[in-house]
Each structure stands twice: as C-alpha cells, then as structure tokens.
C-alpha cells in the first residue's frame, strides 16, 4: 500500500521536462504561406507537389488571348463530376477580361458570382490549395489574384442508397447510410426538417484529412455534451481515419470496459430519433456507420422497429430481447455449474438423463461447452468471410454436421449442443452488434469461473460486473439510468414501450433541455371518444 501511494505521488508530481514537449505539441500551427499573385508560382507549386500523380489534371484557360491575365483549372480525375466540370469550363470560357476589370464589386466577388456552380470557397494559403484539390474540389486560379476558388463538384463512382445490411426491420424505412458523408447528412435532413439541426464539421487525420461532422438539435441536445464531444474530437491527433471505429475508440468512455459506451447505426431514422431525444451524432466520411452518444445500457436492447408497431407488440418483443440477453450471457455457465457442482438442484429425471448422456463422453462439461462455443465462433467467422453465395450454406451445414458428428462420436453430449445452439440464437436476437459481441466475450469468462467454482464463481463475476455498470458513464450520463439512478419519468420507454400519447416528455439524461415532446393535455383517440357524449339517435 505504501509503495502504491508513493508511485501515485511521484507520477502526479509535475515534471518540467515532460510538460515542455506536451506544451510544444499543443502550440498553434501557423496559418500557412499565402498564395502568390503570380500564376506561375502557384503552377510551379502544384506541379512540384502533385505533378507525379497521373490523375492530376490542369486546364490552361485565358479570359483574353491577347492579355497575360490568364486562369487555370486543376482537379483530380475521378473525384469530380464530369457534367458539373463541363459546365464549369463553359462558364469560365464565357468570361471576358473587360467585365472582370470593370466590375463594380471586387474582382474576386464578381468571379465567384459568375461561376454560379456548386459551393465555392475562397482559398488564401498554399496548404489549403493542396487540401482542396485532394478533397475532390476543382480549383480556379487567376493571374494577379492572391485568392483561389475551390468549387465543390465532387462526383465519381459511389454506392447508391440501399437497405441497411446490419439492422434490418420488417416495418420501417428501407434506406441506409452510404460511404459519402454529404449523402448521409442529406438523408438526415430529410428526416429532421428544422433549422435547429446543427452540423459542425472537423478535419481529422494528417494524411487522410477525413471529414468528421457532429450533428445535434440545438435546444434539445445538452450544451455540455456537445462541448465535450467537440473537445474530444478536436483533441485527436492521428495520421488517418478510415472508419468511425477509429473515432469511437479514441473518444469513448470506459476504454477498458467490455460494454460499448457509444451506439453505432447505419439507419437514418435511428439517428433522427436519437437526435430528437437529445443525443449527439458523429458522421465520418467513408463509412455508413454513424456514432451516437450519450447512450445507456437499455438503448442496446431496443430497435427502431419498436416505435413503428403497436406498443403492446413492441413491449412484448422488447421483453423477449431482455430474456435473450440473460440467456446469451448466463445459460452456458449455469448449465456447467449445475451439472458439475450442484446436481442436487436438478430434478431427478433430468439428472438421470444427463448422467446417461455423460456415460460415453470422456471430457468434462466445461471442456465440452468451451469446445462447442469455440467451434461455433469459428463457423460464424468463416460464414462472414466466405463468399455470400456459399457463406450461409457453409455455416448451417457445418454447424449441423459437426454437432451431429460430435454427439455420435461421443465427444460431447446432446445437452451441451442444445445449450450452445440456443445460446447462439439468443445472441442473434440482440439488435446491436457491438453489444452482442461484448456478451460473447463475457460468456467465456462466466463459463470458466462456473466450471471452477460453480454458482459461486458465477456470482463472483456478476457482482463486480454490476458494480462496474453502476459506475460506468457515457459522456457524463450514468450507464444504467433510469434504473440507477432511478427516474420515474423515463420508465415509459425502458422495459416496456408505452403508447405514444403517454410519452409526452423526452428521456431525462443531462439537464432539462426542452423536455416536452408533445402537447401536455394531448389524449389518445380512445380517450377522446370516451369523453364525448353519445348521440341517442345514432
């Protein structure tokens, strides 16, 4: 204890030698070298930095052939839309030098108005010039101007909007996010047509320079959560971001926790519903999966389809998922502990049947269960990596053939095969993939402890696990809210889903930002009909 406190004291003591490099890294970077008025200098810069790339294209144009006041258009082939590029070239060829020089406005403003295509951004530095070209923009440079103009005409081949593959529903929208961040934000804006929907974009990655956008509804989302999310994203210093999993692992709470503290989805309706409840979404260019935070434990047991069906059916399905969660987590460990240490808890007919099956099996129950679980994990992983045409067939046939052969060979008992199969099916009932993966890992730990210590070992894992869940937070929100701490208002959408005309307020997580979701005195149609006087002549 003394050595531990001494190390803590020494590590917390300020060290000037260690603080100086950290302050140097946090120093603001220079704004960049400004562009030159001489067009040849900018052209030399581009040819030096990007001239080796065969897909880098430069068009040489002139407003007047007799004048030295010229213009160039440069872009990367494959990153721009060819139709918009042709229109841009047509607009540039129509421009006259006399109109540019005699413009009432500044030449830069006049030229931006004359281009009249796409989203035009003014560039002042050489660094921004290179980044704009690599970002899929067509850049216009004019002789005698210190500004360049980046025209957003991004195009090229991209995946169309399709049905989500990881979160399918029977009733609900069939459109899903794509790898294009602008398309994803447009899909969200089609759901939430409000000026309060705010999008803030940051560029992360030294080499990839990936666009990362934060989306929230101003007036509903907590300002503290938005500020914390922005701070964490801006503090990322990495060479590249290829998927939203990079961002999730770098900014999430509870890094060593087996439970996810951020929700990922590829459904626009799920993101829109989360924003309406005060969550903050993170869009990453190049991936269809969008992150949402803060989240609670119970959100991973809900599906977007719960809000599209009747409340009684949705409540029943949610109850089924909760049961599936406990089955996927505890069934193998409880079976191992009962058959190994606590046979007196089993009914006599069942105990005799299990004992008869174990007459020909040479392995202990723990080894049998671990062997079958590992076999199933291998089959599932092989089914994911195999081609789609034969992957499902290989998975189903492999599971049936191997299970039947293992039972007939006497390696495992039939009861173990049934337990492992039902556990795997229950795991598939969980709607969130990252949450079900966490349950898979915890299941192995519970199986090992149950095979070593019985039910005491199961409790020895569950009690610390519950203590961990109580202490876990997601961007300042308790992970088990509204159960711990208990909140009566939020109970309408946790274990069951109350009717929409009963959920008048949003879930309370941080603060009380615009908690009213619908009119306070709103009643259901049945209640209104019950209060109306009946016409005796009807």
N, C-alpha and C positions, 0 to 999 in steps of 0.2 A: 504494500500500500504506500509506503514511504517513497519507494523508487518511482512508482507511477505518478505520484503527486510532484516529485522532483522533475520528472520529464515534462509534465504538463506545464510547470512553472518555467522551465527553460525554453520550451517551444513558444510559449506565449510572450516571452520577453522580447522586446523589439531588437532587431539586429540591423544596424545601418547598412552592412554590406549586402544583406538580402533585400532590403527595401529599395535601394537605389536602382537596381535593374528593373524592378517592378514599376517604379515611377517613370523610368525611361520608356517602358513599353506602353504606358498609358498616356504619354505625351501626344498631343495632337499632331497629326501628319500635315505637311504643307499642302496648300490648296492646289498646287500644280503649276507647271510652266505655261504661261499664256500663249495663245496662238499668235503666229506672225501674220502681218498684213501681206507679206509676200507669199503668193500662192505656191511658188516653187519650194519654199521652205517646208510648208505643210506636205507637199507632194513627196519631198525627199524623206520626211519623217515617216510617212505611210509606207513608202517603198522599202525603207530600211527595216521597219518593224514587222510588216506583213507581206513584203514582196515575195517571200519564199512560198507563200500559200497559193496554190494554183486556183483556188476558188475565189480569190480576192480579185474583184473587177473594178476598173476605173474607166469612167466615160469622160472624155475631154469635150467640153462644150464652150461656146462663146456667145455672148449677147450681140456683139458686133464683130464681124470678121476683120474689119479694119482697125479695131481697137485692141489694146492689151488687157482690157477689163474682161477677164475670162472666168469660167466656172468649171468645176469638176464635180462629178457624182461618183461616189465609191460605195461599195457594198460587198457582202459575201454571198455568192451564188448559192441558192438552196435555202437561205434563211429569209428571203424576201418573196413577196407575192409578185408574180410576173405581170399580172394585169395592172396592179397598182403601180408597179415600176414603169410600165409603158405609159401610163397616164402622167406620172411624174416627169418623165422625159419629155412628153409632149408639152407640158406646162412650162418646162424650162426652155424649150426651143422657141416658144412663142414670146418670151420676154425680150424686150428691147432695152438697150443701154440708155437711150434718151429718157425713157419712162423711169428707169431706176435713178438717174441723176436728177431728174426734175420732180421727183416725188415730194409731196408736201410733208409726208412723215419721214422718219429716219429710214435710210435705205434698208436696214435690217428688218424693221417692222413692215415696210412695203413688200419686201420679198417674201416674208412669211405669209402675208395675206394673198399674194399672187399664186403661191404654190397650191394652197387650198386643197390639201390632201393629207389624210391621216393626222396623227398627233405630232406636232412639230415642237421640238425642244431646242433651245439655243445652247450652244457649247462654247466655252471660253478657254478651256485648257487642252493641252495635248493628251493628257491622260484620259479625259472624258471623251475625246475624239476616238481614241482606240477602243474604249469600252463601248461606245455607242455602236460602232461597226460590228464588234463581236456580239452585241446584244440583238443583232438582226435588224438594225436600222440602216436606212440609206442616208448618207451624209452628203450635204451640199456645201462646198467651199467656194468662195468668191474672191477674186483678186482684189486686194485693197481693203478687205474687211477682217477685223480681228475676231469675228464670230463665225461659227459654223452652224449648220442647221441639220439636226437629226430628225428624219421623217420616219415615223413608225409605220412600216408597210410589211410587217412580219408575215411570213407565209411558209411555203414548203409543205412537205407531207406531214400529216399529223393524224392521230387516231380520232375517229368520229365519236360522238357521244353515244354510249352504249349502256346496256343494263349492267349494273354492278355485279361482279362475279363473286365477291366475298360476302355480301349482305343482301341476299335475295328476299323478296317478300311476295306474298300472294296478292294482297291488295295494297296498292300504293304506287307512287311514281316509279317508272322503269328506267329513268335516266340516271347516269352516274358521272362522276368527275372524270376528266381526262388528264393527260400529262401537261396540258397547256394551262398556265395559271390564269391568263386572261379569259379563257373559256370558262374556267371554274368559277371565277368571280362573277362572270356574266350569268351563269346558272344560279348562283346565289341571289343576285339582284332580281332575277325573275321571280324568286320566291318572296323576297323581302323588298317591296317597292316603297322604301321610306328614305328620306334624306338623312335620317339619323343613322343609317347604316354607314359606318365609317371604315375605310380601308387605308391602312398605313403600310407602306412598302419599304423594306430594307434590303440591302445587297450584302450577302454573306458569302464568304469564300474568296481566298486570294486569287485562285486560278479559275474556278468555275463561275464566280460572281453570280450566284443564284439569287433570284428574286424571292424574298420571303415576305408575305403580306400578313398583317394582323387585321382581323375583321371583328367588329363588335358593334352593338347598337348603343349609341350614345343616349344616356338617360336610363338605360336598363342595366348595362354592364357596370360593375363596380369600378370606379376610377383607380382604386388601389390595385386591383387585379390587372387592369390594362397597363398601369405604370410598371408593375412588377414584370409582366410579360415582355414589355418593350425593353426594360433594362436587361433582362436575361438574354434576349435575342441580340441586342446590340453588344453585349459583352463577349459574344462568340468570336474567337479568333482561330480559324482553321483554313486549310488550303482549299477545301472543296466540300460542297454539299450536294449529294447525289439523290437523296431521298429524305422524306420527312422523318424517318427514323433517326437520322443524324441529329436533327433539331430536338426531337423528343428526348434522346438520351443525354443531350447537353443541358437541357433546361428543366427537366422534370425534378420533382421532389422525391426523396426516398430512393436514392440511386441503388442502394443495396437491397431494396425491398423486392420480394418476389411479385408483388402486386403492382399493376400499372397505375400511374397517377395522372395519365393523360389518355383521352379517348381518341381513337382514330377511326375514320369512316370515309367511304367514297360515295356517300349518298348526300345530295344537296338538301333534301328535305330534313335529314337528321341534323345537318349543320344549321339550317334555318330554325328548327325547333330549339336547338341548344342556344342560339343567339337570343331567341325570344325569352329564354329562361335566365339570361344574364351571363352566359358563357362567352368565352373569347376563342375565336378560331384562328388557326395558323395555316395559311396556304403556302406551299413550297412548289416552285416551278420544277417540272419534270416528274411529278408523281401525282397519281389520282387520290392519294390518301391525305385527308385533311385532319389536323390535330385540333382537339378542343380541351379547354381547361377553364376553371377547376371542375373536377369530376369527383363523384363519390362512389362508394362500393356498389351501391344499388343501381347505378346507371348501367353497369356492365351486365345486369340481368334483365334489362329492358330492351325492347325492339321498337323501331319506328312504326311497325305494324300495330303495336298496342293502341295507338291513338287513331287508327283508321277503322277499327272494328268496334262492335258494341262493348260497353265497359264490362259486362259480365263475362263475355268470352275472353277479353283481354286479361281480366283478373285471373281467370282460370289458367290461361296459358302462362302467365307470369308465375303463378303458384307452381305449375309444372316445371318451370325453369329453376325455381328455387330448390325443389326436390331433386332435380337433376344435378344441381351444384353439389348438394350434400352427398349424393350417390357417387358422383365422379371423384369426390375428394376422399370419402371415408369407407366406401363399400369394400375395397380390397383389404384395407388394413383391419377393419372389423372382422372380416371373414378369417383372416390369418390369425388374429388374436383369439377368436372363439374356438377355432379348430385346433389350435396349438396349446393354449394355456387355460381356456375357460370352457371346457367341454360340458361342464355341469349346467351351463346356461342354455344349452341346445335341447330341444325336445328329443325324447328317446328314439322315435322312428327316424328322425333326420340324422341323429348321431350314428345310428346303426348303418344307414345308407352311406354316409360319408366314410365311416370306418371300412365298409366293404369295398368302396372305391380305392381306398388307400392301401389295400392289401397288395396290389401289384405295382404301386408307384414307389420307386426307390428314393425319390427326392423329398425333402421337407416341403411343407406348404409354402413357406416363404420363398424358397428357390423356385418352386413351380410358378408362383404368381409373378415373380420377377422375370423369369424366363418368358412367360407368355406376354407380359407387358412390353418387354424389350422387343420380342418378335412382332408384336402389333405396331410398335413405333417404327420399326424398320419397314414393315409393309406399307404403312401410311406415308412414310418419307419416299419410298420407291414409287408409290402411286402418284405423288406430286411431281416427281422428277421425270417420270415416264412420259412418252408422247400421249396427248389427250385421247387418241383413238384407242389405245390399249391400256392406259393407266387405270381407269376404274375396273376393267375386267381383271387385270392382274391383281389388284387389291382384293377384290371379292373372292376370286378363285384361290388366291394364295392363302387368305385367312381361313376359308372353308377347308381346303385340302390340308394345310398344316395343322389346323386344330383337330380335324378328324384323325389324321395320321398320328399325331402325338398321343391322343387318347387310346387308339388301338395299339400303339406300341408300348403303352404303359408308362410313358414318361411323365404325363400329367393326368390328373383326374378330370372327369367331365364337369364337376362342380367348379373347378378353377377356370375352365374355359368359359362357362356360363357367366361367372362373376366378372371376368376380364372383358367379355364381349358387352355385357350390359353396362359396365363402367365406361367403355369407349363410346357407346351410343349416347349415354347421358352427357358425356363431354361434348359431343357434337351438338347437343341441344342448347348450349350456351351461345348467345348471339355474337359476343365479342371474341375475336380470335386471340388477341393478346392476353385476355383474361383466361381463356380456356388453356392456353399454353402454360400460364402460371400454375393452374390447378394440376396439370400433368407433372410438373416438377415437384410440387408439394406432395403429390400422391406417392412418389417413390420414397420420400423421406418418411412419410407415415407408415409405409409398408415395412421399411427396415426397422423402425422403432417398435412397431407392433409385433414383428417376428422375434424381437429380442426381449421385450418386456411386457407384451400383452397389452391389455387395455390401459395399463399404467403408462406405457410408452406412448399410446395414442394421446392420452391427456397431457403427457409431458411435451408433446408438440403443439397441441391445440391451445393450451393456456398461454404460452409465450406468443403464439401466433395471434391470439385475440388481443393480448396486450400491445402487440405491435400495431394491429389495425386501429386500436383506440388512439394511439399516439401519432399515427400517420396523418399527414396533411397534404392537400393539393392546392398550391398557391394560397395558402392561408386558410383553406376551408377544411374542417375536420372530415376525415375519410368516411366515417360511419354516420355522419349526420343524415337524417334526422333521428336516428336511434341513439347515438351518443355524440354530442349532447342531444337529448330528446327534444323534439319540436312537434307540437301537436298539429300545427298548420300544415306541415309537409307530409303528414301521414296519408294524405289522399292519393298520393302517387308513388308509393314505395312497395309494399307487399301486394297491394291491390291498386287498380286504377279506377278512381271514382268517375262518375259521369262528368262530362264537360261542363254542364250547368252547375256542378258543385265545386269545380276547381276555379274559383273566382280570383284567386291570388297566385302569384308565381312562387316557386320554391324559395325559401329564405336561406341564403348562404352567407353572403357578406353584405352588411348594411341593409338598407331598406330602399333601394333604388326602384321606384315605380313598381310597387308590389301588385297593384291592381291590374288583373288581366282582362276582366270583363265587368260589365255593369254590376254594381253591388246588389241591386234588387232584381237581377235577372232570374227568372224561373223557367223551369222546363215547360214544354208544351203540355205535358200531362198535368202539371200543377196549375197552369193557367186554365185548362179545360175544367179541372175540378172546381175551381173557384167561380166559374161563370154560371149564371142561373140558366136552368133548362127551360126550353120553350114547351109548355104542355101540349100545344097543338102540333108540334113537330112529329 
